[in-house]
Amino acid sequence: MRQSHLFTKTQKSAPKDEVAKNAQLLIRAGFVHKEMAGVYAYLPLGLRVLDRVKQVVREEMDALGSQELIMTSLQRKELWARTDRWSDKKVDIWFKSELKAGGDVGLAWSHEEPIGDMMRAYISSYKDLPTCVYQFQTKLRNEMRAKSGIMRGREFVMKDAYSFAAGEEDHDKMYEGMKQAYMKVFKRLGIGDDTFVTFASGGAFTQFSHEFQTVCEAGEDVCYINREKGIAINQEVMNDDTLKELKVKKSDLEEVKTAEVGNIFNFGRQKAEDIGLTYKDETGASIPVWMGSYGIGVTRLIGVLAEKFGTSDGMLWPRSVSPFQAHLVSLAGGNRDLIAEADRIYDLLKENGIDTLYDDRDVRAGEKFADADLIGIPMRLVVSEKTVAAGSVEVTNRDNGASQLIPESQLIERVR
């Protein structure tokens, strides 16, 4: 992509009503546009990051044998009433509406009930189990206070997966597999060392859950961690019994602010029993399916990455989710020969499958470098009068700030 073709422009400052660091950076760099409190549009650069985060998650879900689908956002009142979760007293974040043809619908805040009900059409025998499905879906939650930028919104993208097993043993295998898959995701995103599995309350979902909490100053949770032992305890379940069970002392734990980036729930058979999802075992007896639910906040993850890898100058994206592999900056200054040389390098990168943002704009060098810092692509390539004279391209690895003049013959290999 040529940067001159981007309809978005960088901004020197964020909107005055936006106080979250992640949203300030992403708005200034042209990744997102704020529609209203807790609601953001994803612009071309932001959509690229969103798609790359999805792809990392998708690859780990597929490796587990989980199958991707997509459910609807409109949900039937009677289904949720059957499980006693339509009432605002039980779930206080519903967006609800009325159909012109009559009847009430809800706008999806979660999908346990609809996806379990749908599986009644596809699970009838023990031979159909175990199985697991997942989706990337926009969730809508009528939060009283939308805050923390894209880390807590009224509209956001979630990866939610659901497992269906004949019994606890098969469920536990999938549950543990999902734990490992989640940690692989966070490692690939560059936050594996700061992300911990914690034991926590299940809230509106179930009695207990496991959360994946990332150390983050902008997070809304407090956890007590021991990095050496890999232990983390959510503040809400911190007590003497928990400490005794984990064989640690409170003095051995570090209190940190954290952001929840994922959670997993064990529903047992109760959810399926409420929905009417059963299977017939080898004897022909009808038994409720054992269900599990697994969520990752995809857009929240982008906010966490912005908080952890952002500075006052801009972003530094992990390579796995950077909007482009390389940022080519032309310092031609109107020199037609230099412009032609930068164009040629851009074409060379494209021909070799290197996804490149090409700053071909006719603006000052200082503005180009400031914008490049703000956008945060980890590898920067500069074409200038100096580099052309040397038959090279200046390559800067922004992870460590190291710069080298790389001969054109070695450029593709180096970028890869």
PERA-V185251 format. One record per run of one state. SS is the DSSP state (@ for helix, = for strand, . for the rest). FROM is the first residue (numbers start at 1). LEN is the number of residues. Records with the same first field share a line. If there is no record, write none. Layout:
SS = FROM-LEN  FROM-LEN
This chain:
. = 1-1  6-15  29-3  37-2  43-1  64-3  69-5  83-12  99-5  108-4  122-3  129-2  141-6  148-1  153-2  166-2  189-3  202-6  216-5  227-4  238-2  247-3  253-1  269-1  276-2  281-5  289-1  310-1  312-2  315-11  331-5  352-4  360-5  376-3  384-1  390-2  398-4  416-1
= = 2-1  32-5  39-4  67-2  74-3  95-4  104-4  125-1  131-10  147-1  152-1  155-11  195-7  208-8  221-6  231-4  254-15  278-3  286-3  290-8  311-1  314-1  326-5  356-4  379-5  392-6  402-6
@ = 3-3  21-8  44-20  77-6  112-10  126-3  149-3  168-21  192-3  235-3  240-7  250-3  270-6  298-12  336-16  365-11  385-5  408-8
